[in-house]
Amino acid sequence: MSALLRFIGLCLGAVLTIGCDGADRPPLLSPPPPPGGLIVLRPDIIRIELIAPPEIAPGESVQLTANAIKSDGSAENVSNQAEWTTNNTSVLQVSSTGLATATNRGGTNVYANVYARFAGRHHASAGIFVRPREGTIPQKFAALAGVYDLTMTVEVFDPAWGDITGHRYSGVLTLVDGAGSFSEMRWFNAAGENVYGPFGGSVTRGVAPDRTVLHLSTKIDLYVESIGEPEQGQTVSPRFTGRFWAYHINGPFIATRRTP
């Protein structure tokens, strides 16, 4: 038995010797240290900033930009490294370098995904709508076009669900003639804390003959009561307001159009 143990010890010693001298070990994958002997690692990416126009014309192409914001406060253009996707390819096509080309009128969300070395995956999204060539939609929807910041405040709720006084939804609507998509939707409590989201989905026009209704795919309905007058030189509304209904809650909402 003692002879066997000595044999195993010799084998382990040989393995350890080979592993330490580096002669038979694969080279390290980390880069060599810079002059001075200090090892400087690439700063972590903490978020992605997506730069995109809120609207473009059919047939138009525009370059989207994805910037990586790092922990040291610097920014790096990573458009060529990002993974670009869109949730409506019939409206907008995006190349591997972020070149967006509008094909048909409508609304869509564009996403840029970047895989950071130390912090995993980061992504950013933006809503883009392709302007219609001609207005063929009922007038009550024609003014609802563009990218809007949407806020829905809870006013009435079923107490059986708990006290949600002051809670609100906040998100982005991307509309063409009252239809399109929504994105970055979040649920905030009374203290302003994001307790759910972000999430997104589609927006369709309601069929009520005497009302302007927008249906969000998450079972939220927007009943439009007031549409702001278009500003000079524009045909779309700068804002619209009304009440929203979602399951056991409802309250006022306001949608404010982003300036192109």
N, C-alpha and C positions, 0 to 999 in steps of 0.2 A: 504493500500500500504506500509506504514512504517513497519508493521509487517512482510510483505513478504520480504522486503529488509533486515530486521534483520535476518530472517530465512536463506536467501541466504548467508549473511555474516557469519553466524555461520557455514554453510556447507563448505564455502571456507576456513574458519579458520581451520576446522577439516582436510580438504585435505592438506593444507599447513603444518600443524603440523605433519601429518603422513609422508609427503614427506621429512621433514627436520630431523626427529629423526632417520631415517634409519631403523626403526623396520620392516616396511613393504615394503622397497625398495629393488630391486634386487642388489646383490653385484656388485661393479665396476669390469670391465673386465681388467683394466690396472693392471700391476704387482705392488706389494707393493714396497715402496721406499727402497733402500739399507741402511745399517747402516750409520748414519750421517745425514739422512733426505734428501739427494740429490736424485732427480729423474733423472736417466740416461736412455735416449731413445736410441734404436738401431740406429746406423748411417744409413742414407739413402743409398740405392744402386744407384750408378750413371751410371753404365754400366756393361755389362756382357762380360767376356773374354772367348772365346771358344778355347780350345786346341785340335787339331785334326791333324792326319797325312795327307799330301796331297794325298797319294795313299796307297792302300793296295792290297794284292793278293786275288784272288777268294778263298772263304772258310776260310779266315783269320778273326779273331775277335780282336778288339782293344777297349780299354776303352777310351771314350772321356771324357773330363773334362770341366765343366763350373765353372768359378770363378766369384764371385760377387765382383766387385771393389766398395768400399764404399767411402763416402765423406771424411773420415778421412785418406784415403790412404791405408787402410788395405784391404786384400783380404780374401774371404771365399769360400771354395769349396762347391758349391751348386748342384753338379751333381745329387744327389738323390732327390733334390727338383725341378729340372727343368722339363719342359715339352719338350720332345724330339720328333722331327718330321723330315721327309725327303721327298723330292719331287719326289723320284723314289724308291719305295719300292722293285721293281723287281731287283734293283742293290744292295741296302744296307738296312738291317733291323737294327733298333736301339731300344734297350730295354728302359724301364722306368728309368733305372739307367745310361743310356748313353753307354751301351755296343753295339758297332757297329759290325755287321757281314756281310761280303761281300758275295753276292749270285751269281751275274753275272757281267760280265765286263760292264763298262759304267761309266757315270759321274752323280753325284747327288750333291745336296746341303743339308746340315744338319743344323737344327735350334734348338737352345736351348732357351726356353722362361722361364723367372723367374718373378714371381709376387711379387714385393717388398711391404713392409708394408706401406711405406709413398709415394713412387714415382711411383706407378702404375706398368705397365708391361715393362720389359726390355728384349731384345733378342739379340742374336748374331748368325751368320751363318758362315759356312766354306764349301768350295768345296772339295769333295773327289772323286777320280776316282779309279775304280777297274781295275787293269792291265789285259790285255787280256792274255789268255793262249797261243794262237798262233796268229800270224799276218795273217789275211785273207782279209785285206782291201787293195785297191790299194796303191802302194808305195808312191804316192804323199800325202796321208793322214796318212800313218803309223807313220811318224816322229812327228806328232802333237798329242802328248799324255802327259798328266800331268796337273798341275795347273799353269796358266799363269797370270801375271799382264798385263792388256791390257790398252793402252792409245791411243785414237783417237783424233787427232787435226784438227779442222775445218780450211780448207785452201780456199775452194771455196764455195760460198753460193749465194742465190738469194737475192739481195738487198731489194726486196719487203718485205722480212721477217725481215728486220732490220739489223743493224750492229752486227754481231756475230764474228768478227775477234778475234782470240785467244781463242775462246771457245773450250772446249774439253769434251770428254767422258772418264771416267776412271772406270774400273771394273775388275772382275776376271773371267777367262775362265777355266772351268774344262773339259778336253777333253780326249777321248779315240779314237785314230785313226781319229781325226778331227771331232768328234761329241761329244755331251754331254750337258753342261749347262753353263750359265753365271749368275753371282750374283754380288751384291754390286755395280751395275752400277749407276754412278752419272754423272750429267751434271754440269760442272763448267764454270763460266763466265771468262772474261779476268782478273778479279781481283782475281781469285782463289776461289770464293765463290760458295758453293754448292747450286745451284738454283733448282735442281730437282733430285729426287731419294732418297734412293737407290731403284732399281728394278732389276728383273732378269727374266730368261726364258730359253728356250732350244736352242741348237745349232745343226744344221744338215749340212751334207755335200752337196755341190753343185754338179750339174750334168754336168757342162761344161767340154767337153772332153779335152780341151787344157789349162784349168786353174784349180788352186786349190782355190775353193770358199767355204767359210763358211757362212751359213745363220743364223743370229740371229732372234729369233721369234718376235722381235720388229721392223722388217723390216729394219734391218741393215745388209748389206752384206760386208764381208771381202774378198777382192781379194788379195790372197797371191802372192807376187812377189819374195820373197827371204826367204829361209829356212836355218837357221844356221846349220853348220855341228855338228852332235852329238859329245859330248865330249867322251873321252876315257872310254871304258867300258859301254857306254850307247847306246841305239838305238833311242832315241828321241832327238828332236831339243831343244837347249837351248833358242832359240828365232825364231820368224818369223816376217816378215814385209810386208807391201804392202799398199793398199789404201782401204778406206772404203767408202761406199755410203749409205746415209740414206735420203730419201725424197729429199729435195732441197739442201743438203750439201754433201760435200765429202772432203777427205784429207788423209794424211798419218796416218798409225797406226803402233805400235810396240807391240808385245806380248813377254814378257820375262818370261821364266819358273822359278818357285820358286824352290829353292834347297830343295830336300826331307830331 
